[in-house]
Amino acid sequence: CEKIQSRGESKAMVAIEFVINATMLIGICFLFQGFMPEIMDVTLPTPYTAEIVGQAMGLAWLGIVYPILYLLAALTTGVNNVFGFTKRITDIDKFKAKVPSEKKRNLVVSVVCIVLCWGVAQIGFITIVKTLYSYVSAYSIFAIIIPMIILGLRNLKKAKAAETAAAVGE
Protein backbone atom coordinates (compact mmCIF):
# COMPACT_ATOMS: atom_id res chain seq x y z
CA CYS A 1 0.00 0.00 0.00
CA GLU A 2 2.98 2.33 0.27
CA LYS A 3 2.81 2.72 -3.53
CA ILE A 4 -0.68 4.22 -3.30
CA GLN A 5 -0.12 7.90 -3.89
CA SER A 6 -3.53 9.56 -3.86
CA ARG A 7 -6.84 9.43 -2.09
CA GLY A 8 -8.48 8.26 -5.32
CA GLU A 9 -6.11 5.31 -5.60
CA SER A 10 -6.81 4.47 -1.97
CA LYS A 11 -10.57 4.54 -2.56
CA ALA A 12 -10.17 2.36 -5.66
CA MET A 13 -8.13 -0.16 -3.66
CA VAL A 14 -10.76 -0.26 -0.92
CA ALA A 15 -13.51 -0.79 -3.51
CA ILE A 16 -11.60 -3.63 -5.18
CA GLU A 17 -10.82 -5.29 -1.84
CA PHE A 18 -14.44 -4.92 -0.77
CA VAL A 19 -15.71 -6.63 -3.94
CA ILE A 20 -13.19 -9.48 -3.60
CA ASN A 21 -13.93 -10.04 0.10
CA ALA A 22 -17.71 -9.76 -0.36
CA THR A 23 -17.59 -12.27 -3.22
CA MET A 24 -15.58 -14.72 -1.14
CA LEU A 25 -17.90 -14.34 1.87
CA ILE A 26 -20.97 -14.86 -0.29
CA GLY A 27 -19.36 -17.96 -1.82
CA ILE A 28 -18.50 -19.38 1.60
CA CYS A 29 -22.03 -18.67 2.87
CA PHE A 30 -23.54 -20.54 -0.10
CA LEU A 31 -21.08 -23.38 0.45
CA PHE A 32 -22.00 -23.62 4.13
CA GLN A 33 -25.72 -23.48 3.37
CA GLY A 34 -25.32 -26.56 1.19
CA PHE A 35 -24.10 -28.52 4.21
CA MET A 36 -26.61 -27.35 6.81
CA PRO A 37 -27.46 -28.55 9.48
CA GLU A 38 -24.54 -31.06 9.69
CA ILE A 39 -21.96 -28.28 9.51
CA MET A 40 -23.23 -26.70 12.73
CA ASP A 41 -21.49 -29.42 14.77
CA VAL A 42 -18.16 -29.19 12.90
CA THR A 43 -15.30 -27.25 14.49
CA LEU A 44 -13.63 -26.33 11.18
CA PRO A 45 -16.40 -26.06 8.58
CA THR A 46 -14.40 -25.01 5.53
CA PRO A 47 -11.91 -27.93 5.55
CA TYR A 48 -14.84 -30.24 6.27
CA THR A 49 -16.73 -29.01 3.21
CA ALA A 50 -13.57 -29.20 1.08
CA GLU A 51 -13.08 -32.82 2.10
CA ILE A 52 -16.72 -33.76 1.39
CA VAL A 53 -16.74 -31.96 -1.98
CA GLY A 54 -13.40 -33.58 -2.86
CA GLN A 55 -14.75 -37.05 -2.09
CA ALA A 56 -17.96 -36.41 -4.05
CA MET A 57 -16.03 -35.24 -7.12
CA GLY A 58 -13.36 -37.93 -6.92
CA LEU A 59 -10.75 -35.40 -5.83
CA ALA A 60 -9.71 -36.94 -2.51
CA TRP A 61 -6.51 -34.87 -2.54
CA LEU A 62 -8.63 -31.69 -2.13
CA GLY A 63 -9.19 -32.56 1.55
CA ILE A 64 -5.40 -32.65 2.02
CA VAL A 65 -4.37 -29.71 -0.19
CA TYR A 66 -7.04 -27.29 1.05
CA PRO A 67 -5.81 -27.06 4.67
CA ILE A 68 -2.25 -26.46 3.40
CA LEU A 69 -3.39 -23.68 1.05
CA TYR A 70 -5.60 -22.26 3.79
CA LEU A 71 -2.68 -22.16 6.21
CA LEU A 72 -0.49 -20.38 3.65
CA ALA A 73 -3.27 -17.88 2.87
CA ALA A 74 -3.87 -17.24 6.57
CA LEU A 75 -0.17 -16.71 7.24
CA THR A 76 0.33 -14.28 4.36
CA THR A 77 -2.88 -12.40 5.17
CA GLY A 78 -2.04 -12.32 8.87
CA VAL A 79 1.46 -11.00 8.27
CA ASN A 80 0.16 -8.29 5.91
CA ASN A 81 -2.66 -7.28 8.25
CA VAL A 82 -0.46 -7.16 11.35
CA PHE A 83 2.22 -5.22 9.47
CA GLY A 84 -0.32 -2.72 8.07
CA PHE A 85 -2.05 -2.29 11.43
CA THR A 86 1.27 -1.87 13.22
CA LYS A 87 2.50 0.69 10.71
CA ARG A 88 -0.65 2.80 11.10
CA ILE A 89 -0.85 2.66 14.90
CA THR A 90 2.86 3.25 15.57
CA ASP A 91 2.78 6.43 13.48
CA ILE A 92 0.33 8.11 15.88
CA ASP A 93 2.12 10.97 17.62
CA LYS A 94 0.67 10.27 21.09
CA PHE A 95 1.88 6.67 20.90
CA LYS A 96 5.32 7.85 19.73
CA ALA A 97 5.55 10.11 22.76
CA LYS A 98 4.65 7.32 25.20
CA VAL A 99 6.93 4.69 23.64
CA PRO A 100 9.94 6.41 22.01
CA SER A 101 11.61 3.22 20.73
CA GLU A 102 10.26 2.22 17.30
CA LYS A 103 11.09 -1.45 17.91
CA LYS A 104 9.17 -1.47 21.20
CA ARG A 105 6.18 0.28 19.59
CA ASN A 106 6.15 -2.26 16.76
CA LEU A 107 6.44 -5.15 19.21
CA VAL A 108 3.65 -3.93 21.49
CA VAL A 109 1.20 -3.22 18.66
CA SER A 110 2.00 -6.47 16.83
CA VAL A 111 1.56 -8.60 19.95
CA VAL A 112 -1.73 -6.88 20.86
CA CYS A 113 -3.02 -7.33 17.29
CA ILE A 114 -2.05 -11.02 17.19
CA VAL A 115 -3.55 -11.72 20.62
CA LEU A 116 -6.82 -10.00 19.65
CA CYS A 117 -7.01 -11.96 16.39
CA TRP A 118 -6.21 -15.20 18.20
CA GLY A 119 -8.90 -14.47 20.77
CA VAL A 120 -11.53 -13.85 18.10
CA ALA A 121 -10.44 -17.00 16.25
CA GLN A 122 -10.99 -19.07 19.40
CA ILE A 123 -14.66 -18.18 19.32
CA GLY A 124 -15.06 -19.57 15.80
CA PHE A 125 -16.63 -18.26 12.59
CA ILE A 126 -19.92 -20.15 12.88
CA THR A 127 -20.38 -19.02 16.49
CA ILE A 128 -19.62 -15.40 15.63
CA VAL A 129 -22.00 -15.40 12.67
CA LYS A 130 -24.71 -17.26 14.58
CA THR A 131 -24.50 -15.01 17.64
CA LEU A 132 -23.73 -11.60 16.18
CA TYR A 133 -25.73 -11.69 12.94
CA SER A 134 -28.94 -10.45 14.53
CA TYR A 135 -27.07 -7.73 16.44
CA VAL A 136 -25.21 -6.57 13.34
CA SER A 137 -28.40 -6.41 11.29
CA ALA A 138 -30.18 -4.39 13.99
CA TYR A 139 -27.13 -2.13 14.38
CA SER A 140 -26.91 -1.57 10.62
CA ILE A 141 -30.49 -0.30 10.52
CA PHE A 142 -29.63 2.54 12.91
CA ALA A 143 -25.97 3.09 11.98
CA ILE A 144 -26.16 2.73 8.20
CA ILE A 145 -29.63 2.52 6.65
CA ILE A 146 -31.43 5.34 8.50
CA PRO A 147 -28.48 7.80 8.25
CA MET A 148 -28.10 6.97 4.54
CA ILE A 149 -31.79 7.67 3.93
CA ILE A 150 -31.66 10.95 5.88
CA LEU A 151 -28.39 12.08 4.25
CA GLY A 152 -29.56 10.90 0.84
CA LEU A 153 -32.79 12.87 1.06
CA ARG A 154 -30.92 15.94 2.32
CA ASN A 155 -28.41 15.69 -0.52
CA LEU A 156 -31.22 15.25 -3.08
CA LYS A 157 -32.90 18.40 -1.74
CA LYS A 158 -29.60 20.31 -1.93
CA ALA A 159 -28.98 19.09 -5.47
CA LYS A 160 -32.51 20.07 -6.54
CA ALA A 161 -32.08 23.49 -4.91
CA ALA A 162 -28.75 23.95 -6.70
CA GLU A 163 -30.37 22.97 -10.03
CA THR A 164 -33.21 25.41 -9.43
CA ALA A 165 -30.78 28.18 -8.51
CA ALA A 166 -28.68 27.45 -11.60
CA ALA A 167 -31.80 27.46 -13.84
CA VAL A 168 -33.04 30.74 -12.35
CA GLY A 169 -29.59 32.31 -12.76
CA GLU A 170 -29.43 31.43 -16.48
Beta strands, then each sheet from edge to edge (+ up, - down):
end
